[in-house]
Amino acid sequence: MSQSGILNRGVYPPGTVVETIQGSNNGNPENPARTPNASNNIILNSTNGNLTFANDPGNAHILNMTVSTSPILAYRAVEFTDAPPLPPMVITLTTADEYIAVEATNSGIIRLPDPATVATGEQFIVKDTFGLTGPGALDVKITIDVAGGGTIDQQPSKLIEGQYNSLRFIKGTAIANNYEVY
């Protein structure tokens, strides 16, 4: 069974295919009809950010829809391979980086983006993937600092301490130019 035109209220049997959905306003067609994309999804757009569902004329219910990104984190593996006495390697992150797996056989610095360029609530996770930090290992130092003179919990830097540990940073609003660790 295939439904085209306005998708009417009702129960449709399993396997029903929706070919198009047409919005309407007081019975008048509104917006172009939507057809499924290659993944069989129908994308609904609204000029004011709301989708209106009405069960009868004059009794409209507004549902505000928010677009969110996939729960999958953007994974980035980085390596600190320069042996001392060279200055430590510095890896500067971008706002596209979310989970940073540090494969460190030597010490180095992970630099978070300038907080002024990062949206409130944006997060970064930095993890010691090889487990070589802290006593009992190679005592590799993974230091996290901030570009643009920013701070982490009002300090210039933070150190990952302990094998396989990680730190999670979030751009908050309580203190300007600062990341919070949690």
Contact map, one row per residue, 1 for C-alpha under 8 A:
11100000000000111000000000000000000000000000000000000000000000000000000000000000000000000000000000000000000000000000000000000000000000000000000000000000000000000000000000000000000000
11110000000000011110000000000000000000000000000000000000000000000000000000000000000000000000000000000000000000000000000000000000000000000000000000000000000000000000000000000000000000
11111010000000011111000000000000000000000000000000000000000000000000000000000000000000000000000000000000000000000000000000000000000000000000000000000000000000000000000000000000000000
01111110000000000111100000000000000000000000000000000000000000000000000000000000000000000000000000000000000000000000000000000000000000000000000000000000000000000000000000000000000000
00111110000000000001110000000000100000000000000000000000000000000000000000000000000000000000000000000000000000000000000000000000000000000000000000000000000000000000000000000000000000
00011111000000000001111000000000000000000000000000000000000000000000000000000000000000000000000000000000000000000000000000000000000000000000000000000000000000000000000000000000000000
00111111100000000000110000000000000000000000000000000000000000000000000000000000000000000000000000000000000000000000000000000000000000000000000000000000000000000000000000000000000000
00000111110000000000000000000000000000000000000000000000000000000000000000000000000000000000000000000000000000000000000000000000000000000000000000000000000000000000000000000000000000
00000011111000000000000000000000000000000000000000000000000000000000000000000000000000000000000000000000000000000000000000000000000000000000000000000000000000000000000000000000000000
00000001111100000000000000000000000000000000000000000000000000000000000000000000000000000000000000000000000000000000000000000000000000000000000000000000000000000000000000000000000000
00000000111110000000000000000000000000000000000000000000000000000000000000000000000000000000000000000000000000000000000000000000000000000000000000000000000000000000000000000000000000
00000000011111010000000000000000000000000000000000000000000000000000000000000000000000000000000000000000000000000000000000000000000000000000000000000000000000000000000000000000000000
00000000001111110000000000000000000000000000000000000000000000000000000000000000000000000000000000000000000000000000000000000000000000000000000000000000000000000000000000000000000000
00000000000111110000000000000000000000000000000000000000000000000000000000000000000000000000000000000000000000000000000000000000000000000000000000000000000000000000000000000000000000
10000000000011111000000000000000000000000000000000000000000000000000000000000000000000000000000000000000000000000000000000000000000000000000000000000000000000000000000000000000000000
11100000000111111100000000000000000000000000000000000000000000000000000000000000000000000000000000000000000000000000000000000000000000000000000000000000000000000000000000000000000000
11100000000000111110000000000000000000000000000000000000000000000000000000000000000000000000000000000000000000000000000000000000000000000000000000000000000000000000000000000000000000
01110000000000011111100000000000000100000000000000000000000000000000000000000000000000000000000000000000000000000000000000000000000000000000000000000000000000000000000000000000000000
01110000000000001111100000000000001100000000000000000000000000000000000000000000000000000000000000000000000000000000000000000000000000000000000000000000000000000000000000000000000000
00111100000000000111110000000000111100000000000000000000000000000000000000000000000000000000000000000000000000000000000000000000000000000000000000000000000000000000000000000000000000
00011110000000000111111000000000111000000100000000000000000000000000000000000000000000000000000000000000000000000000000000000000000000000000000000000000000000000000000000000000000000
00001110000000000001111100001111110000000000000000000000000000000000000000000000000000000000000000000000000000000000000000000000000000000000000000000000000000000000000000000000000000
00000100000000000000111110001111100000000000000000000000000000000000000000000000000000000000000000000000000000000000000000000000000000000000000000000000000000000000000000000000000000
00000000000000000000011111111110000000000000000000000000000000000000000000000000000000000000000000000000000000000000000000000000000000000000000000000000000000000000000000000000000000
00000000000000000000001111111100000000000000000000000000000000000000000000000000000000000000000000000000000000000000000000000000000000000000000000000000000000000000000000000000000000
00000000000000000000000111110000000000000000000000000000100000000000000000000000000000000000000000000000000000000000000000000000000000000000000000000000000000000000000000000000000000
00000000000000000000000111111000000000000000000000000000000000000000000000000000000000000000000000000000000000000000000000000000000000000000000000000000000000000000000000000000000000
00000000000000000000000111111100000000000000000000000000000000000000000000000000000000000000000000000000000000000000000000000000000000000000000000000000000000000000000000000000000000
00000000000000000000011110111110000000000000000000000000000000000000000000000000000000000000000000000000000000000000000000000000000000000000000000000000000000000000000000000000000000
00000000000000000000011110011111000000000000000000000000000000000000000000000000000000000000000000000000000000000000000000000000000000000000000000000000000000000000000000000000000000
00000000000000000000011100001111100000000000000000000000000000000000000000000000000000000000000000000000000000000000000000000000000000000000000000000000000000000000000000000000000000
00000000000000000000011000000111110000000000000000000000000000000000000000000000000000000000000000000000000000000000000000000000000000000000000000000000000000000000000000000000000000
00001000000000000001111000000011111000000000000000000000000000000000000000000000000000000000000000000000000000000000000000000000000000000000000000000000000000000000000000000000000000
00000000000000000001110000000001111100000111000000000000000000000000000000000000000000000000000000000000000000000000000000000000000000000000000000000000000000000000000000000000000000
00000000000000000011100000000000111110000100000000000000000000000000000000000000000000000000000000000000000000000000000000000000000000000000000000000000000000000000000000000000000000
00000000000000000111000000000000011111111110000000000000000000000000000000000000000000000000000000000000000000000000000000000000000000000000000000000000000000000000000000000000000000
00000000000000000000000000000000001111111100000000000000000000000000000000000000000000000000000000000000000000000000000000000000000000000000000000000000000000000000000000000000000000
00000000000000000000000000000000000111111000000000000000000000000000000000000000000000000000000000000000000000000000000000000000000000000000000000000000000000000000000000000000000000
00000000000000000000000000000000000111111000000000000000000000000000000000000000000000000000000000000000000000000000000000000000000000000000000000000000000000000000000000000000000000
00000000000000000000000000000000000111111100000000000000000000000000000000000000000000000000000000000000000000000000000000000000000000000000000000000000000000000000000000000000000000
00000000000000000000000000000000000111111110000000000000000000000000000000000000000000000000000000000000000000000000000000000000000000000000000000000000000000000000000000000000000000
00000000000000000000100000000000011110011111000000000000000000000000000000000000000000000000000000000000000000000000000000000000000000000000000000000000000000000000000000000000000000
00000000000000000000000000000000010100001111100000000000000000000000000000000000000000000000000000000000000000000000000000000000000000000000000000000000000000000000000000000000000000
00000000000000000000000000000000010000000111110000000000000000000000000000000000000000000000000000000000000000000000000000000000000000000000000000000000000000000000000000000000000000
00000000000000000000000000000000000000000011111010000000000000000000000000000000000000000000000000000000000000000000000000000000000000000000000000000000000000000000000000000000000000
00000000000000000000000000000000000000000001111111100000000000000000000000000000000000000000000000000000000000000000000000000000000000000000000000000000000000000000000000000000000000
00000000000000000000000000000000000000000000111111000000000000000000000000000000000000000000000000000000000000000000000000000000000000000000000000000000000000000000000000000000000000
00000000000000000000000000000000000000000000011111000000000000000000000000000000000000000000000000000000000000000000000000000000000000000000000000000000000000000000000000000000000000
00000000000000000000000000000000000000000000111111100000000000011000000000000000000000000000000000000000000000000000000000000000000000000000000000000000000000000000000000000000000000
00000000000000000000000000000000000000000000011111110000000001111000000000000000000000000000000000000000000000000000000000000000000000000000000000000000000000000000000000000000000000
00000000000000000000000000000000000000000000010011111000000001111000000000000000000000000000000000000000000000000000000000000000000000000000000000000000000000000000000000000000000000
00000000000000000000000000000000000000000000000001111100000111100000000000000000000000000000000000000000000000000000000000000000000000000000000000000000000000000000000000000000000000
00000000000000000000000000000000000000000000000000111110000111100000000000000000000000000000000000000000000000000000000000000000000000000000000000000000000000000000000000000000000000
00000000000000000000000000000000000000000000000000011111111110000000000000000000000000000000000000000000000000000000000000000000000000000000000000000000000000000000000000000000000000
00000000000000000000000000000000000000000000000000001111101100000000000000000000000000000000000000000000000000000000000000000000000000000000000000000000000000000000000000000000000000
00000000000000000000000000000000000000000000000000000111111100000000000000000000000000000000000000000000000000000000000000000000000000000000000000000000000000000000000000000000000000
00000000000000000000000001000000000000000000000000000111111100000000000000000000000000000000000000000000000000000000000000000000000000000000000000000000000000000000000000000000000000
00000000000000000000000000000000000000000000000000000101111100000000000000000000000000000000000000000000000000000000000000000000000000000000000000000000000000000000000000000000000000
00000000000000000000000000000000000000000000000000000111111110000000000000000000000000000000000000000000000000000000000000000000000000000000000000000000000000000000000000000000000000
00000000000000000000000000000000000000000000000000011111111111000000000000000000000000000000000000000000000000000000000000000000000000000000000000000000000000000000000000000000000000
00000000000000000000000000000000000000000000000000011100001111100000000000000000000000000000000000000000000000000000000000000000000000000000000000000000000000000000000000000000000000
00000000000000000000000000000000000000000000000001111000000111110000000000000000000000000000000000000000000000000000000000000000000000000000000000000000000000000000000000000000000000
00000000000000000000000000000000000000000000000001111000000011111000000000000000000000000000000000000000000000000000000000000000000000000000000000000000000000000000000000000000000000
00000000000000000000000000000000000000000000000011100000000001111100000000000000000000000000000000000000000000000000000000000000000000000000000000000000000000000000000000000000000000
00000000000000000000000000000000000000000000000011100000000000111110000000000000000000000000000000000000000000000000000000000000000000000000000000000000000000000000000000000000000000
00000000000000000000000000000000000000000000000000000000000000011111000000000000000000000000000000000000000000000000000000000000000000000000000000000000000000000000000000000000000000
00000000000000000000000000000000000000000000000000000000000000001111100000000000000000000000000000000000000000000000000000000000000000000000000000000000000000000000000000000000000000
00000000000000000000000000000000000000000000000000000000000000000111110000000000000000000000000000000000000000000000000000000000000000000000000000000000000000000000000000000000000000
00000000000000000000000000000000000000000000000000000000000000000011111000000000000000000000000000000000000000000000000000000000000000000000000000000000000000000000000000000000000000
00000000000000000000000000000000000000000000000000000000000000000001111110000000000000000000000000000000000000000000000000000000000000000000000000000000000000000000000000000000000000
00000000000000000000000000000000000000000000000000000000000000000000111110000000000000000000000000000000000000000000000000000000000000000000000000000000000000000000000000000000000000
00000000000000000000000000000000000000000000000000000000000000000000011111000000000000000000000000000000000000000000000000000000000000000000000000000000000000000000000000000000000000
00000000000000000000000000000000000000000000000000000000000000000000011111100000000000000000000001100000000000000000000000000000000000000000000000000000000000000000000000000000000000
00000000000000000000000000000000000000000000000000000000000000000000000111110000000000000000000111100000000000000000000000000000000000000000000000000000000000000000000000000000000000
00000000000000000000000000000000000000000000000000000000000000000000000011111000000000000000000011111000000000000000000000000000000000000000000000000000000000000000000000000000000000
00000000000000000000000000000000000000000000000000000000000000000000000001111100000000000000000011111000000000000000000000000000000000000000000000000000000000000000000000000000000000
00000000000000000000000000000000000000000000000000000000000000000000000000111110000000000000000000011110000000000000000000000000000000000000000000000000000000000000000000000000000000
00000000000000000000000000000000000000000000000000000000000000000000000000011111000000000010000000011111000000000000000000000000000000000000000000000000000000000000000000000000000000
00000000000000000000000000000000000000000000000000000000000000000000000000001111100000000000000000000111100000000000000000000000000000000000000000000000000000000000000000000000000000
00000000000000000000000000000000000000000000000000000000000000000000000000000111110000001000000000000111111100000000000000000000000000000000000000000000000000000000000000000000000000
00000000000000000000000000000000000000000000000000000000000000000000000000000011111000000000000000000001110000000000000000000000000000000000000000000000000000000000000000000000000000
00000000000000000000000000000000000000000000000000000000000000000000000000000001111101011000000000000000010000000000000000000000000000000000000000000000000000000000000000000000000000
00000000000000000000000000000000000000000000000000000000000000000000000000000000111111000000000000000000010000000000000000000000000000000000000000000000000000000000000000000000000000
00000000000000000000000000000000000000000000000000000000000000000000000000000000011111110000000000000000010000000000000000000000000000000000000000000000000000000000000000000000000000
00000000000000000000000000000000000000000000000000000000000000000000000000000000001111100000000000000000000000000000000000000000000000000000000000000000000000000000000000000000000000
00000000000000000000000000000000000000000000000000000000000000000000000000000000011111110000000000000000000000000000000000000000000000000000000000000000000000000000000000000000000000
00000000000000000000000000000000000000000000000000000000000000000000000000000000000111111000000000000000000000000000000000000000000000000000000000000000000000000000000000000000000000
00000000000000000000000000000000000000000000000000000000000000000000000000000000010101111100000000000000001110000000000000000000000000000000000000000000000000000000000000000000000000
00000000000000000000000000000000000000000000000000000000000000000000000000000001010000111110000000000000001110000000000000000000000000000000000000000000000000000000000000000000000000
00000000000000000000000000000000000000000000000000000000000000000000000000000000000000011111000000000000000111100000000000000000000000000000000000000000000000000000000000000000000000
00000000000000000000000000000000000000000000000000000000000000000000000000000100000000001111100000000000000111100000000000000000000000000000000000000000000000000000000000000000000000
00000000000000000000000000000000000000000000000000000000000000000000000000000000000000000111110000000000000001111000000000000000000000000000000000000000000000000000000000000000000000
00000000000000000000000000000000000000000000000000000000000000000000000000000000000000000011111110000000000001111000000000000000000000000000000000000000000000000000000000000000000000
00000000000000000000000000000000000000000000000000000000000000000000000000000000000000000001111110000000000000011000000000000000000000000000000000000000000000000000000000000000000000
00000000000000000000000000000000000000000000000000000000000000000000000000000000000000000000111111000000000000001000010000000000000000000000000000000000000000000000000000000000000000
00000000000000000000000000000000000000000000000000000000000000000000000001000000000000000000111111000000000000000000000000000000000000000000000000000000000000000000000000000000000000
00000000000000000000000000000000000000000000000000000000000000000000000001110000000000000000111111110000000000000000000000010000000000000000000000000000000000000000000000000000000000
00000000000000000000000000000000000000000000000000000000000000000000000011110000000000000000001111110000000000000000000000111000000000000000000000000000000000000000000000000000000000
00000000000000000000000000000000000000000000000000000000000000000000000011110000000000000000000011111000000000000000000000011110000000000000000000000000000000000000000000000000000000
00000000000000000000000000000000000000000000000000000000000000000000000000111100000000000000000011111100000000000000000000011110000000000000000000000000000000000000000000000000000000
00000000000000000000000000000000000000000000000000000000000000000000000000111100000000000000000000111110000000000000000000000111100000000000000000000000000000000000000000000000000000
00000000000000000000000000000000000000000000000000000000000000000000000000001111000000000000000000011111000000000000000000000111110000000000000000000000000000000000000000000000000000
00000000000000000000000000000000000000000000000000000000000000000000000000001111000000000000000000001111100000000000000000000001110000000000000000000000000000000000000000000000000000
00000000000000000000000000000000000000000000000000000000000000000000000000000111100000000000000000000111111100000000000000000001110100000001010000000000000000000000000000000000000000
00000000000000000000000000000000000000000000000000000000000000000000000000000011100000000000000000000011111000000000000000000000010100000101000000000000000000000000000000000000000000
00000000000000000000000000000000000000000000000000000000000000000000000000000001111100000000000000000001111100000000000000000000000000000001100000000000000000000000000000000000000000
00000000000000000000000000000000000000000000000000000000000000000000000000000001000000011000000000000001111110000000000000000000000000000001111000000000000000000000000000000000000000
00000000000000000000000000000000000000000000000000000000000000000000000000000001000000011110000000000001011111000000000000000000000000000000111000000000000000000000000000000000000000
00000000000000000000000000000000000000000000000000000000000000000000000000000000000000011110000000000000001111100000000000000000000000000000011110000000000000000000000000000000000000
00000000000000000000000000000000000000000000000000000000000000000000000000000000000000000111100000000000000111110000000000000000000000000000011110000000000000000000000000000000000000
00000000000000000000000000000000000000000000000000000000000000000000000000000000000000000111100000000000000011111000000000000000000000000000000111100000000000000000000000000000000000
00000000000000000000000000000000000000000000000000000000000000000000000000000000000000000001110000000000000001111100000000000000000000000000000111100000000000000000000000000000000000
00000000000000000000000000000000000000000000000000000000000000000000000000000000000000000001111000000000000000111110110000000000000000000000000001110000000000000000000000000000000000
00000000000000000000000000000000000000000000000000000000000000000000000000000000000000000000000000000000000000011111110000000000000000000000000001111100000000000000000000000000100000
00000000000000000000000000000000000000000000000000000000000000000000000000000000000000000000000000000000000000001111111000000000000000000000000001110100000000000000000000100000111000
00000000000000000000000000000000000000000000000000000000000000000000000000000000000000000000000000000000000000000111110000000000000000000000000000000000000000000000000000000000100000
00000000000000000000000000000000000000000000000000000000000000000000000000000000000000000000000000000000000000001111111000000000000000000000000000000000000000000000000000000000000000
00000000000000000000000000000000000000000000000000000000000000000000000000000000000000000000001000000000000000001111111101000000000000000000000000000000000000000000000000100000000000
00000000000000000000000000000000000000000000000000000000000000000000000000000000000000000000000000000000000000000010111111000000000000000000000000000000000000000000000000100000000000
00000000000000000000000000000000000000000000000000000000000000000000000000000000000000000000000000000000000000000000011111000000000000000000000000000000000000000000000001111000000000
00000000000000000000000000000000000000000000000000000000000000000000000000000000000000000000000000000000000000000000001111100000000000000000000000000000000000000000000001110000000000
00000000000000000000000000000000000000000000000000000000000000000000000000000000000000000000000000000000000000000000011111110000000000000000000000000000000000000000000001100000000000
00000000000000000000000000000000000000000000000000000000000000000000000000000000000000000000000001000000000000000000000011111000000000000000000000000000000000000000000111100000000000
00000000000000000000000000000000000000000000000000000000000000000000000000000000000000000000000011110000000000000000000001111100000000000000000000000000000000000000000111000000000000
00000000000000000000000000000000000000000000000000000000000000000000000000000000000000000000000001110000000000000000000000111110000000000000000000000000000000000000011110000000000000
00000000000000000000000000000000000000000000000000000000000000000000000000000000000000000000000000111100000000000000000000011111000000000000000000000000000000000000011100000000000000
00000000000000000000000000000000000000000000000000000000000000000000000000000000000000000000000000111100000000000000000000001111100000000000000000000000000000000001111000000000000000
00000000000000000000000000000000000000000000000000000000000000000000000000000000000000000000000000001111000000000000000000000111111110000000010000000000000000010011110000000000000000
00000000000000000000000000000000000000000000000000000000000000000000000000000000000000000000000000001111000000000000000000000011111000000000000000000000000000000001000000000000000000
00000000000000000000000000000000000000000000000000000000000000000000000000000000000000000000000000000111100000000000000000000001111100000000000000000000000000000011000000000000000000
00000000000000000000000000000000000000000000000000000000000000000000000000000000000000000000000000000000000000000000000000000001111110001000000000000000000000000111100000000000000000
00000000000000000000000000000000000000000000000000000000000000000000000000000000000000000000000000000001100000000000000000000001011111001111000000000000000000000011000000000000000000
00000000000000000000000000000000000000000000000000000000000000000000000000000000000000000000000000000000000000000000000000000001001111101111110000000000000000011111000000000000000000
00000000000000000000000000000000000000000000000000000000000000000000000000000000000000000000000000000000000000000000000000000000000111111111100000000000000000001110000000000000000000
00000000000000000000000000000000000000000000000000000000000000000000000000000000000000000000000000000000000000000000000000000000000011111110000000000000000000000100000000000000000000
00000000000000000000000000000000000000000000000000000000000000000000000000000000000000000000000000000000000000000000000000000000000001111110000000000000000000000000000000000000000000
00000000000000000000000000000000000000000000000000000000000000000000000000000000000000000000000000000000000000000000000000000000001111111111000000000000000000000010000000000000000000
00000000000000000000000000000000000000000000000000000000000000000000000000000000000000000000000000000000100000000000000000000000000111111111000000000000000000000000000000000000000000
00000000000000000000000000000000000000000000000000000000000000000000000000000000000000000000000000000000000000000000000000000000000111111111100000000000000000000000000000000000000000
00000000000000000000000000000000000000000000000000000000000000000000000000000000000000000000000000000001111000000000000000000000000111001111110000000000000000000000000000000000000000
00000000000000000000000000000000000000000000000000000000000000000000000000000000000000000000000000000000011100000000000000000000000011000011111000000000000000110000000000000000000000
00000000000000000000000000000000000000000000000000000000000000000000000000000000000000000000000000000001001111000000000000000001000010000001111100000000000000110000000000000000000000
00000000000000000000000000000000000000000000000000000000000000000000000000000000000000000000000000000000001111000000000000000000000000000000111110000000000011110000000000000000000000
00000000000000000000000000000000000000000000000000000000000000000000000000000000000000000000000000000000000011110000000000000000000000000000011111000000000011110000000000000000000000
00000000000000000000000000000000000000000000000000000000000000000000000000000000000000000000000000000000000011110000000000000000000000000000001111100111000111000000000000000000000000
00000000000000000000000000000000000000000000000000000000000000000000000000000000000000000000000000000000000000111110000000000000000000000000000111111111000110000000000000000000000000
00000000000000000000000000000000000000000000000000000000000000000000000000000000000000000000000000000000000000111110000000000000000000000000000011111100000000000000000000000000000000
00000000000000000000000000000000000000000000000000000000000000000000000000000000000000000000000000000000000000001110000000000000000000000000000001111100000000000000000000000000000000
00000000000000000000000000000000000000000000000000000000000000000000000000000000000000000000000000000000000000000100000000000000000000000000000001111110000100000000000000000000100000
00000000000000000000000000000000000000000000000000000000000000000000000000000000000000000000000000000000000000000110000000000000000000000000000011111111000100000000000000000000111000
00000000000000000000000000000000000000000000000000000000000000000000000000000000000000000000000000000000000000000000000000000000000000000000000011001111111110000000000000000000111000
00000000000000000000000000000000000000000000000000000000000000000000000000000000000000000000000000000000000000000000000000000000000000000000000011000111111111000000000000000000011110
00000000000000000000000000000000000000000000000000000000000000000000000000000000000000000000000000000000000000000000000000000000000000000000000000000011111000000000000000000000011110
00000000000000000000000000000000000000000000000000000000000000000000000000000000000000000000000000000000000000000000000000000000000000000000000000000011111100000000000000000000011000
00000000000000000000000000000000000000000000000000000000000000000000000000000000000000000000000000000000000000000000000000000000000000000000000000000011111111000000000000000000000000
00000000000000000000000000000000000000000000000000000000000000000000000000000000000000000000000000000000000000000000000000000000000000000000000011001111011111000000000000000000000000
00000000000000000000000000000000000000000000000000000000000000000000000000000000000000000000000000000000000000000000000000000000000000000000001111000011001111100000000000000000000000
00000000000000000000000000000000000000000000000000000000000000000000000000000000000000000000000000000000000000000000000000000000000000000000001110000001001111110000000000000000000000
00000000000000000000000000000000000000000000000000000000000000000000000000000000000000000000000000000000000000000000000000000000000000000000111100000000000011111000000000000000000000
00000000000000000000000000000000000000000000000000000000000000000000000000000000000000000000000000000000000000000000000000000001000010000000111100000000000001111100111000000000000000
00000000000000000000000000000000000000000000000000000000000000000000000000000000000000000000000000000000000000000000000000000000000011000000000000000000000000111110100000000000000000
00000000000000000000000000000000000000000000000000000000000000000000000000000000000000000000000000000000000000000000000000000000001011100000000000000000000000011111100000000000000000
00000000000000000000000000000000000000000000000000000000000000000000000000000000000000000000000000000000000000000000000000000001011111001000000000000000000000001111100000000000000000
00000000000000000000000000000000000000000000000000000000000000000000000000000000000000000000000000000000000000000000000000000011111110000000000000000000000000000111110000000000000000
00000000000000000000000000000000000000000000000000000000000000000000000000000000000000000000000000000000000000000000000000000011001000000000000000000000000000011111111000000000000000
00000000000000000000000000000000000000000000000000000000000000000000000000000000000000000000000000000000000000000000000000001111000000000000000000000000000000010001111100000000000000
00000000000000000000000000000000000000000000000000000000000000000000000000000000000000000000000000000000000000000000000000001110000000000000000000000000000000010000111110000000000011
00000000000000000000000000000000000000000000000000000000000000000000000000000000000000000000000000000000000000000000000000111100000000000000000000000000000000000000011111000000000011
00000000000000000000000000000000000000000000000000000000000000000000000000000000000000000000000000000000000000000000000000111000000000000000000000000000000000000000001111100000001111
00000000000000000000000000000000000000000000000000000000000000000000000000000000000000000000000000000000000000000000000111110000000000000000000000000000000000000000000111110000001111
00000000000000000000000000000000000000000000000000000000000000000000000000000000000000000000000000000000000000000010011111100000000000000000000000000000000000000000000011111000011100
00000000000000000000000000000000000000000000000000000000000000000000000000000000000000000000000000000000000000000000000110000000000000000000000000000000000000000000000001111110011100
00000000000000000000000000000000000000000000000000000000000000000000000000000000000000000000000000000000000000000000000100000000000000000000000000000000000000000000000000111111000000
00000000000000000000000000000000000000000000000000000000000000000000000000000000000000000000000000000000000000000000000000000000000000000000000000000000000000000000000000011111000000
00000000000000000000000000000000000000000000000000000000000000000000000000000000000000000000000000000000000000000000000000000000000000000000000000000000000000000000000000011111110000
00000000000000000000000000000000000000000000000000000000000000000000000000000000000000000000000000000000000000000000000000000000000000000000000000000000000000000000000000001111110000
00000000000000000000000000000000000000000000000000000000000000000000000000000000000000000000000000000000000000000111000000000000000000000000000000001110000000000000000000000011111000
00000000000000000000000000000000000000000000000000000000000000000000000000000000000000000000000000000000000000000010000000000000000000000000000000000111110000000000000000110011111100
00000000000000000000000000000000000000000000000000000000000000000000000000000000000000000000000000000000000000000010000000000000000000000000000000000111110000000000000011110000111110
00000000000000000000000000000000000000000000000000000000000000000000000000000000000000000000000000000000000000000000000000000000000000000000000000000001100000000000000011110000011111
00000000000000000000000000000000000000000000000000000000000000000000000000000000000000000000000000000000000000000000000000000000000000000000000000000001100000000000001111000000001111
00000000000000000000000000000000000000000000000000000000000000000000000000000000000000000000000000000000000000000000000000000000000000000000000000000000000000000000001111000000000111
